[in-house]
């Protein structure tokens, strides 16, 4: 008798916990895949928005850095310094050239062949 009660209880449990039919399972999979696709699309939109915001913020930071650089005058001072250095080098070269000409004319251009 216990065997028959156990067999009936097992059959009832098997019916209650049996997998769903193929149609029901396919419908649940379709619904869940649609939900996942919708969430993926939303995440992609959020990622695109964040990317665009980061690009805009990056451009703003670059522009602000350029404005601060221009306001500080460092770039202009560097250009001016380079220009003045070039002028000084030019004058030094001219002076050296004139000194060489003077030495050649006076014959004091260095050791003589007689030495």
Secondary structure as GFF3:
##gff-version 3
##sequence-region A 1 115
A	DSSP	alpha_helix	2	17	.	.	.	ID=ss1
A	DSSP	alpha_helix	22	72	.	.	.	ID=ss2
A	DSSP	alpha_helix	74	106	.	.	.	ID=ss3
###
